[in-house]
Amino acid sequence: MVSVEGWTVETLGEHFDIRLADKDLRDQQRFEAQSSAIAAALLAAEKAVSKAETANERRFEGVNEFRQTLSDQAATFISRTEFDAQLKSVTDRVQELATRVDKTEGRSGGLNSFLSYLIAGAAIIVAIISWVTR
């Protein structure tokens, strides 16, 4: 059995009032600690979001610079139709030069053959004259 010496309804009421006040104080301290923890977490989250936004902005700036570089580079490239036209022009010129070389080689070959026949004919004539005069 529990000893109830010295306890009265008033002392029991005071005891419960003290216990309730202590509990209220602990609850208030917990609430304040939780509130400050939540505030710190929100501040940290805001900073993280701000840093992420800044990083994204820098990344998008880099992407935009790269796009601009590609656009500038593409603007300096020759178009397909211009390239085809210039290639055809160069190909026609090379073909024309090849035809000239062929004609020149043909003329020089024919001229060489003519000179060879002429020298051979002269040698035969000289041989005939020298045979007749002997």
Backbone torsions as a table, in degrees:
resi	resn	phi	psi	omega
1	MET	NA	146.5	-176.0
2	VAL	-88.3	136.9	178.6
3	SER	-78.8	133.0	-178.7
4	VAL	-116.7	24.3	-178.7
5	GLU	-64.0	134.0	174.4
6	GLY	82.4	-4.3	-179.8
7	TRP	-93.2	136.2	174.3
8	THR	-130.0	175.3	179.3
9	VAL	-63.1	-37.6	-179.5
10	GLU	-67.8	-45.2	-179.8
11	THR	-65.8	-36.5	176.5
12	LEU	-64.5	-41.4	177.2
13	GLY	-62.5	-43.9	178.2
14	GLU	-63.1	-42.5	179.4
15	HIS	-58.9	-47.3	179.3
16	PHE	-65.7	-36.8	178.1
17	ASP	-63.4	-42.4	178.5
18	ILE	-63.8	-44.8	179.4
19	ARG	-62.4	-43.1	178.8
20	LEU	-66.2	-38.8	177.7
21	ALA	-64.5	-41.8	176.7
22	ASP	-62.0	-42.6	179.5
23	LYS	-64.8	-42.5	178.4
24	ASP	-61.5	-41.5	178.6
25	LEU	-62.5	-45.9	178.1
26	ARG	-62.0	-43.4	178.9
27	ASP	-62.0	-42.2	178.9
28	GLN	-63.3	-42.3	179.4
29	GLN	-64.7	-42.6	177.6
30	ARG	-62.0	-43.7	179.6
31	PHE	-61.3	-44.5	179.4
32	GLU	-64.8	-40.5	178.6
33	ALA	-65.0	-42.9	178.0
34	GLN	-65.5	-40.1	179.0
35	SER	-62.9	-43.6	179.6
36	SER	-69.7	-33.9	177.1
37	ALA	-66.6	-41.5	178.3
38	ILE	-65.4	-41.4	179.0
39	ALA	-63.1	-42.4	178.7
40	ALA	-64.7	-40.4	179.3
41	ALA	-65.7	-41.2	177.7
42	LEU	-64.2	-41.0	177.9
43	LEU	-63.5	-43.9	177.9
44	ALA	-62.8	-40.2	178.6
45	ALA	-64.7	-41.2	177.9
46	GLU	-62.6	-41.7	178.0
47	LYS	-64.1	-41.8	179.6
48	ALA	-63.7	-42.2	178.4
49	VAL	-63.5	-42.4	179.5
50	SER	-62.1	-44.7	178.2
51	LYS	-63.7	-41.0	179.5
52	ALA	-64.6	-40.9	178.0
53	GLU	-64.0	-42.1	178.4
54	THR	-62.7	-43.7	179.1
55	ALA	-63.3	-41.3	178.0
56	ASN	-63.9	-41.6	178.7
57	GLU	-60.8	-44.8	178.2
58	ARG	-62.2	-42.0	-179.8
59	ARG	-63.9	-44.2	179.3
60	PHE	-67.1	-32.9	174.7
61	GLU	-62.7	-43.7	177.5
62	GLY	-62.0	-41.9	178.8
63	VAL	-64.3	-42.1	179.4
64	ASN	-65.4	-39.2	176.4
65	GLU	-62.5	-42.0	179.4
66	PHE	-63.7	-42.4	177.8
67	ARG	-61.9	-42.5	179.3
68	GLN	-64.2	-40.1	177.6
69	THR	-62.0	-43.8	178.2
70	LEU	-64.0	-39.5	178.6
71	SER	-65.1	-43.9	177.9
72	ASP	-62.1	-42.4	-179.6
73	GLN	-65.8	-43.3	-179.9
74	ALA	-63.8	-31.5	-179.9
75	ALA	-68.3	-25.9	-179.3
76	THR	-88.5	-10.4	179.9
77	PHE	-74.4	151.4	176.0
78	ILE	-79.6	144.1	-179.8
79	SER	-78.2	163.9	-178.2
80	ARG	-62.4	-42.5	-178.3
81	THR	-67.0	-39.9	177.1
82	GLU	-63.7	-42.1	179.5
83	PHE	-62.8	-45.5	-179.9
84	ASP	-61.7	-40.1	179.6
85	ALA	-66.0	-43.4	179.4
86	GLN	-68.1	-38.2	178.1
87	LEU	-63.6	-41.6	178.4
88	LYS	-63.8	-41.2	178.7
89	SER	-61.6	-46.2	179.7
90	VAL	-66.0	-41.3	179.3
91	THR	-62.7	-43.1	177.8
92	ASP	-62.3	-41.9	-179.8
93	ARG	-64.3	-42.7	178.1
94	VAL	-63.5	-41.3	178.7
95	GLN	-63.1	-41.0	178.7
96	GLU	-63.1	-43.8	178.7
97	LEU	-65.7	-38.2	178.1
98	ALA	-63.8	-39.3	178.0
99	THR	-64.0	-42.4	177.7
100	ARG	-62.0	-43.0	179.4
101	VAL	-62.7	-42.9	178.9
102	ASP	-60.2	-43.8	179.5
103	LYS	-64.2	-42.5	180.0
104	THR	-63.8	-43.0	178.4
105	GLU	-65.2	-37.1	178.2
106	GLY	-65.5	-43.7	178.9
107	ARG	-64.1	-46.4	-177.8
108	SER	-67.2	-35.0	176.9
109	GLY	-65.5	-43.3	178.9
110	GLY	-66.1	-40.7	178.7
111	LEU	-64.8	-41.6	177.5
112	ASN	-62.8	-42.7	178.6
113	SER	-63.9	-42.6	179.0
114	PHE	-61.5	-44.2	178.8
115	LEU	-63.9	-38.7	178.6
116	SER	-62.9	-44.9	178.5
117	TYR	-64.4	-39.7	-180.0
118	LEU	-63.9	-44.2	178.7
119	ILE	-66.6	-41.6	179.0
120	ALA	-62.9	-42.4	178.7
121	GLY	-63.4	-42.4	178.5
122	ALA	-63.5	-38.6	179.6
123	ALA	-65.7	-38.9	178.7
124	ILE	-66.3	-43.0	179.0
125	ILE	-62.3	-44.1	178.9
126	VAL	-62.7	-40.2	-180.0
127	ALA	-65.9	-41.1	179.4
128	ILE	-65.8	-44.2	179.8
129	ILE	-62.8	-42.8	-179.2
130	SER	-70.5	-28.1	177.7
131	TRP	-75.2	-38.2	179.8
132	VAL	-69.5	-39.7	-177.4
133	THR	-77.2	-7.4	178.9
134	ARG	-83.8	NA	NA
